Amino acid sequence: MIKFNINKGNVVIKNISSTSNKMWTMNKLDYKFLFIGSIFTIISTVCGATLPFILGKIINAAEVYNDTTNNLDFPTNTIIFNLLFMLMFGFFGLLFTYFGRWFLAKFSTSKLAEVRRNVFIKIQYLSPEDLKDHKDNSLLTRLQLDNLNYSTYLNFLIITFIPAIFRFIIFSIMCLVLNYIVALFLIGFAGLFYIIIFIMSMNAEKSYIEALDLTDSLNRIIKENITGARVVKAFNLKERQRQRFIKINDSLIKTSTKAEKKVFNGWPFSLAFVAATSVIIILTFALISWWMPNSITNLGNIIAFINYSYLIMWSVFELIVIQIFRARSLASKKRIQEILILENNHFNEKGNMFKPGDIHFDNVSFKYNDDSIDYVLRDISFTIKQNTRVGIIGSTGSGKSSLINLITRLFDSQEGNIKIGGINIKDINTNDLINNISISFQQKYLFSGTIKSNIKFGNEDITDDEILKLLKISEMKFFIDSKKEGINYKLEQNGQNLSGGQKQRVSIARTLAKKSKILIFDDATSALDNITELKILESINSTKKNITQIFVAQKISTIKNMDQIIVLDKGFIVGEGTHDELIKHCNVYKEINKFQDKAVK
């Protein structure tokens, strides 16, 4: 099972590698629910199977009385006795049906919840490479629609399939007892009919997969249209977006219709066959009586047989319904398993514990695609001393954010080694590594909730007073003081009711809340004016002593006073030193400084 540990606000999932590649697993309680539910279902089916048999006995008794050749009294006691038996078996049948379904439903719902949980957790642990191959709109479809399709089938399979199989077997046995010739004909015909429907629906799986892939594309267009609503309006792209949507939607309709036709072609025939069961059985008995006059039993047995045959065909119909859901489910199951089988090689559960120390890059080269010949970082070597402040600067596309991603093991380099405290980061327990690195990304994301709840993502145990201190450091306290809700001010999804600068300030406070040994700010103050930025940097420096601080920036003013500055250009380190040293010896740094000074003037 997956275990959660809460440690200073950080959720740690243990033993994910041993369970994440399975849709669901069985434990003792699951076997218990499945066993008890099956036993109760068998008992309820047996109780139900007695009803047509007893009804036949009542009819036979009445038939004997109506025979004019017999001078018999009306069998009142026999009829009353059998009616009481019918009431008793009917009551116990309903009772055991209820409890049987209850136990099977408990088993079913627990498995459905487990599938959702496993898929969601797996998504959390996907490597960036996997996230690049499986876009968020596709993951959302797999987590919701695919999971719904598979869950619906699994629910039908457990709640309906097991009782249907038991009913088919028990009712078939009762038919064989009453008239084995007609019973064999009925069972064979029902089996043949099911096989035909099964074959008809087999080819639908491919069409369902195509439909689900088109759903991914449709979700992508919808998401782009919602998140980019202002751009769509500003560039008057409404008609263009509408045509894109119509094109994909029409293709989805055609593909879905094709799949549904393959699956549901046998549906009307199934209903008609079940409805006509009584007529078919009567005609069968009539033919047999014509061929073999001595083989037909009395009227009561024939009526009982007709009831059993109807129940048999209804069980077959339920199995056909399950088969219809199965075709759609298999397509969704394959898409879910595509996610579950992915292995995250960037996650080390059994590595060494994090040890604070220097950060050392040794001839590191990195590219996002292993098949590509273009490296984002090439032959990078430098050392960040423990508890120092380091700035990383370079033009757009120089590899600054990629370098930060390597420190946090969001990606792994193809060449070279990265060490912290003398230990290769690949040999450090990933949970412990992440818990000791706090990063504020270039793209700020805030969760719906409150400012307080967002900051507590960094540290679940943080107090309200500590939150206010962090908001003061990030120059956000004036905003909090202006709101009557204070730190409980509600945020919309991704903080849409905050400005870009305000979102950055909340993000900085959240980063500081996580009491880590290494702080990383990836262009974290880009949306702030120079005065506010300078205040925040000074506050961080004065309150975060004995912590390694790394600032990725576009502006020299952000990193000018750092202990060490690393200059990147086209994936190479072209300069390293203090501001004054780089002004003298690094042409790239001098050009950046010259251009920014001119822009300020």
JORA-V183403 format. One record per helix or strand of 3 or more residues. SS is the DSSP state (H for helix, E for strand). FROM is the first residue (numbers start at 1). LEN is the number of residues. Records with the same first field share a line. If there is no record, write none. Layout:
SS->FROM-LEN + FROM-LEN
This chain:
E->3-5 + 10-5 + 359-8 + 377-8 + 389-6 + 415-6 + 437-4 + 518-5 + 548-6 + 564-6 + 572-6
H->16-3 + 28-39 + 76-49 + 128-6 + 136-43 + 180-23 + 204-24 + 229-6 + 238-27 + 267-9 + 277-15 + 293-3 + 299-42 + 400-8 + 425-3 + 430-6 + 451-5 + 464-10 + 477-5 + 486-3 + 493-3 + 500-14 + 530-14 + 556-4 + 579-7 + 587-14
